[in-house]
Amino acid sequence: MAAINPVVQKEKTVKRTYTHAVGRRREAVARVRLHKGAMTWDGADVKVGQVFVNHMPFEEYFKSLSGKTAYEDLLRSTNTATKYSFTVKVLGGGKAGQLRAVIHGVARSLVEHDSGHRPILKKKGLLTRDSRVRQRRKVGMGGKSRRKKQSPKR
């Protein structure tokens, strides 16, 4: 009988030039990539210090002022505003939930890249996932989650 030689496969090594993290808030999920320098993302040039969310600049995607200040506070506290560029794909939820998911993902990617940022971000509460979600609608509650049906008076 012939001996059966097992097939040995080589492990594929993929060289990634980014650090990946996921941020979540309510129904929103943000997949964040931290790049060490400038790069091109689907034809758009992403410079150092820029964030592109769903192929749009951060300021264009989140037009509210409060979102920009929360994000800038994150980068200012870690002194990383001029070191990295970020690309983000965010799905689900509304704009406010997506914004919080992006901030959570950026904070987690910074810690993944350099653990020295962890104490600063942990103190600000940016590494903790806000797990509050919409309460589901219950049976027999008249269409709402907490409302009771009105009982007859007599």
C-alpha positions in Angstrom: 0.0 0.0 0.0 1.1 3.5 -0.7 1.6 5.8 2.2 -0.7 8.8 2.4 1.1 12.1 2.7 -0.9 14.7 4.5 -1.1 18.0 2.7 0.6 20.7 4.6 -0.7 24.2 3.9 1.3 27.3 4.4 -0.3 29.9 6.7 -1.0 33.1 4.9 0.4 36.2 6.5 -1.3 39.4 5.6 0.6 42.6 6.3 -1.9 45.1 7.6 -0.9 48.8 7.6 -3.7 49.8 10.0 -5.1 49.0 13.4 -8.7 47.8 13.5 -11.3 48.3 16.2 -15.1 48.2 16.5 -17.2 50.8 18.4 -20.9 50.2 19.3 -23.8 52.3 20.6 -27.4 51.2 20.6 -28.0 49.7 17.1 -25.0 51.5 15.5 -21.8 49.6 14.7 -18.7 51.5 13.6 -15.7 49.6 12.1 -12.7 51.9 12.6 -9.2 51.7 10.9 -6.4 53.8 12.3 -3.7 54.5 9.8 -0.2 55.8 10.8 -0.1 58.3 7.9 -1.9 59.6 4.9 -3.5 57.1 2.6 -6.1 56.7 -0.2 -9.5 55.2 0.5 -11.6 54.3 -2.5 -10.3 57.3 -4.5 -10.4 59.8 -1.7 -7.1 61.1 -0.2 -7.2 60.9 3.6 -4.6 63.1 5.1 -3.1 62.9 8.6 -5.5 64.2 11.2 -8.6 63.5 9.0 -11.4 61.1 9.6 -13.5 59.7 6.8 -16.9 58.2 7.7 -18.7 56.2 5.0 -16.5 57.8 2.3 -17.3 61.3 3.5 -15.3 63.7 5.7 -16.3 63.6 9.4 -17.5 67.2 9.3 -19.7 66.5 6.3 -21.2 63.3 7.7 -21.8 64.6 11.2 -22.9 68.2 10.7 -23.7 68.9 14.4 -21.2 70.9 16.4 -21.5 68.8 19.5 -20.2 65.8 17.6 -17.1 67.5 16.4 -16.2 68.8 19.9 -16.6 65.4 21.4 -14.3 63.9 18.8 -11.7 66.7 19.0 -11.7 66.3 22.8 -10.8 62.7 22.3 -7.8 63.5 20.1 -6.7 66.5 22.1 -6.5 64.6 25.4 -4.3 61.9 23.8 -2.2 64.3 21.7 -2.9 62.3 18.5 -4.6 64.9 16.3 -1.7 65.2 13.9 -0.3 61.6 14.0 -3.0 59.4 12.6 -5.8 59.2 10.0 -9.0 57.2 10.5 -11.4 55.5 8.1 -14.7 54.4 9.4 -17.6 52.4 8.1 -20.7 52.8 10.3 -24.0 51.0 10.0 -27.4 51.1 11.8 -29.0 53.4 14.3 -29.4 57.1 14.0 -26.9 59.9 13.6 -26.4 60.4 17.4 -25.8 56.6 18.0 -23.5 56.5 15.0 -21.5 59.4 16.3 -21.1 57.7 19.7 -20.1 54.5 18.0 -17.4 56.2 16.0 -16.0 57.9 19.1 -16.0 54.6 20.9 -14.3 52.9 18.0 -11.6 55.6 17.6 -10.8 55.3 21.3 -10.5 51.6 21.1 -8.3 51.7 18.1 -6.0 54.2 19.8 -5.7 51.8 22.8 -5.1 48.9 20.4 -2.3 50.8 18.7 -0.7 52.2 21.8 -1.8 51.1 25.3 -0.3 54.2 26.9 -3.6 56.0 26.0 -5.7 53.6 28.0 -5.6 55.5 31.4 -6.6 58.8 29.8 -9.5 57.4 27.8 -10.7 55.1 30.6 -10.9 58.1 32.9 -13.0 60.0 30.4 -15.3 57.0 30.0 -14.7 56.6 26.3 -13.7 52.9 26.4 -16.9 51.8 28.1 -19.6 50.7 25.7 -22.9 52.4 26.4 -25.1 49.3 26.5 -28.5 51.1 26.8 -30.8 50.0 24.1 -34.5 50.6 23.3 -36.8 48.6 25.5 -38.8 46.1 23.5 -42.5 46.3 23.1 -44.4 43.9 25.4 -47.5 41.9 24.7 -50.7 43.2 26.2 -49.4 46.7 26.8 -51.4 48.5 24.2 -48.5 49.0 21.7 -45.9 50.5 24.1 -43.3 49.0 26.3 -44.4 50.3 29.7 -47.9 51.5 29.2 -50.7 49.5 30.8 -54.1 49.1 29.1 -56.8 51.2 30.6 -59.1 49.2 32.8 -62.9 49.9 32.8 -64.1 52.0 35.7 -67.0 49.7 36.7 
